[in-house]
Amino acid sequence: MRALRILLIFAVVLGGIFVAVDRIAVNMAESEVADRVQNQQGLGGGAEVSIKGFPFLTQVAAKQLDQVDVTLKDVEASAAGRKVRVSELAAELHDVRLQGSLTGFTSAKAARATGTATVLYADLTRASEEGVRVSYGGNGKVKVTGSIGILGRTVTRSVLSTVSMVEGNTIRVRADEVPGEGIPGLEGMIRKRTDFDRQIGGLPDGLKLEKIEAREGGAEISVTGTDVELAG
């Protein structure tokens, strides 16, 4: 009986050591992946990585991680030749395949991914036409303000607009209604300032923009992806 108790104690101690080693290894890997992602994407605000699943070491041995949660800060994307900042991109990556060793992996690719990206209105303003300002308009709309010159005077108008995602990579902003005020061609001239499409590029390979919603804190974009390059 005494031998059985000793064996059980020994097993518990070994189990505790294994858990400790496993957690140390996962912390090392999270730091390594975060550094790789930050360097690869050129992030201004850094990256946070959380590797899910236990035990971690058996996943590494199989070179297949069940789930990796990644948060990227200040991603510099591009839109129609202009730079646009994605303030945060948070994604869940599933079935992540590793190439290389634990401390020297050469690449990491996720079979599938879901997440959200947030673009602040100040950054959307910088990606729009010169002199155009974009802000939240309430009730899921954006407010777009722009000025035009007509008949020797400057006309400034603000319109409520619908923001949508088209073709998986383009933000589209369209005014719901533009008052013409009886001036021929005024509506078309205003729309040339307030209506615009901006194709977004520069995000991690494999991610696709699904839909966009205007919220008080910014434009929130749902993203999905297959064969997403986490680091390489």
N, C-alpha and C positions, 0 to 999 in steps of 0.2 A: 504493500500500500504506500509506504514511504517512497519507494522508487517511482511509483506512478505520479505522486505529487511533485517530485523533483523533475520528472519528465515534462509535466504540464507547465511548471515554472520555466523550464528551459525553453519550451515552445513559445510561451508568452514573451519571454525576453527576445528570442530570435524574431518573433513577429514584430515587436516594437522596433528593433533595429532595422528590419526590412522596411517598415513604414517610414522611419526617419530617413533612411537612404533614398527611398523612393521620392519623398518630398523634396529633399535636397536636389535630386536629379531634375525634378520637374521645374524647380525654381531656376536652376541653371539654364535649362532649355528655354523657358519663357524669356529670360533675359537675352539669350542668344538670338532667338527669333525676333524679339522687339528691336534689337540693334540692327539686324539684317533688314527688317522692314523699313525702319527709319532711314537707313542709308540708301536703300533702293528707291524709296519714294521721295526722298529729299524733304521730309516733313519739317515744318516749322515748330510744331507743338509736341512731337514725339509720338510714341506708340505704346499701347498697353496690350499685353498678351496673357491670356489665361487658358491653360491646357486642362481640359476636363478628362474625367475617367480615372479609374484606379484598378489595378496598379499601372503606373506610368511606364515602368521599366519593361514590362511585357509588351506594351504597345511599341516602344522604341525597338525592341528586339524584332518585332514584326514589321517595323518601318511603316506603321499605319496608326495614326492618332484618330480616336473616335470623334472628338470635337475640339476646336480651338476657337475661342472668342477673342476677337481683335477689335481694338478701338484706335483709330488713327485721328490725330488732331492736326488741323491746319494743312489739309491736303491741297496742294497747288495744282488745280486742273486748268484746262484751257477751254475757251468758248469763243468760237468765230475769230480766232486770232488774238483774243484778249485773255488775260489770265483771270481766273475766278477761283476764289478760295472756298473750299468745302470745309467748314469749321469743324465738323466731326463726321466720321464714318465709322459706324459700329456694325460689325458683322459676325455671324455665327458660321464657322466653316466646318463642314462635316467630311469624314473619311479623308483625312489629310495624309497624303503619301510623301514619305521622306526619301531623299537620295543622299547617301553619305552616312557618316557616323553621328553619334549624339553631339559631340563637341565640334564637329566639322562637316555638318550636312551641306550639300551643295545646292539643294533646292527643296521646296515644299509646295505641293499643289493640292488643293481641295477639290474633291469630286463635285461638291455642290455648296452653295452659300446663300444665306439670306441676311438682310440687314437694312439699315436706314442711313441716309446721308442728310446732313443739314447744311443749307446755304443761307447765310444771313442776308437780310434785305440790303444792307450796305454793300455786301459783295455782289449781289445781283444788280445793284445800281451801277457798280463799276464795270459790269459786263454788258450793260445796255448802251444805248446811243449817248453821245456827249450831250450833257445838259438835261438828261432824263433822270428822275428820281423814282425809286421803287420802295414802297412801304406796305405795311399790312393794312388792308381795307376793311377787315371784319367779315364774319360769316364765310370764311373760306375763300375770300377774294383778296387780290392785291390792288393797291392804289398806285397808279402810274401817273406822274406829273411831268409835263413837258411844255416847252414853249416853241412857238413858230413866229416868223415875221410875216405880216400880211397888211397890205395897204399902208405901209409906212409905220406900222405899230407892232408891238410885240404882244401876242396873245398867249397866255398861259392857261392850261386846262389840266384838271385832274380827272381821271376816269377810273371806274372800278373795272377790273379785268379778271378774266379767268386764266389760271395757269394750268397747263397740261403737259404731259409727256408724250412725245411722238417718236416713232421709229426706234425706240429703245435707247436713244442717246441725245435727244433734243428737247430743251425746255421751250415751250411755246406760250407767249403771253398775248392775249387778245382782249381788247376793250369790249365790254358787253354792249355799251352804247356810247356814242359820241355826239353831243348836241351840235348841229350845224349852224344854228342861230340864223338861218336864212342866208348865210354867206356862201355863194357857190364854191364848191371845192374845199371848204373848211374842214369837213369831216375827214376827207381823204388825207389832207395835209397833216392833221393831228394824228391820224392813225399811223402815218409814216414815222412819227416820233414815238408813239406809245406802244404800237404792236411790233413784236420782234420774236425771232427764233434764235436760240443759242444752243449750238451743239456742244456737248460736254465731252471732253477727252482728258486723258492723263490719269484716269483711275486705274487701280490694279487690273491687270489683264484677266479677262474672263467675266468681269462684272457687267451686268446689264441694268439700266435704269428702267423700272417698271411703271411707277406712277408718282405723281407729285401732288402734295397738298399744301395749301397756304395756311400756316399757323401763325399765332402771334409772335412766336420766337424765331420764325424764319420759314423758309420753304423746306418741307420735309419730303425726301425722296426715298421710296422703297426700292431696294436693289436686290437682285437675285443673280446667280451665276453658276456656271459649270466649269470645271477645270480651271479654277481660279488660282493664279500664281500668288502665293503668299510671300515667298522669298526665293531668291535664286542668285 
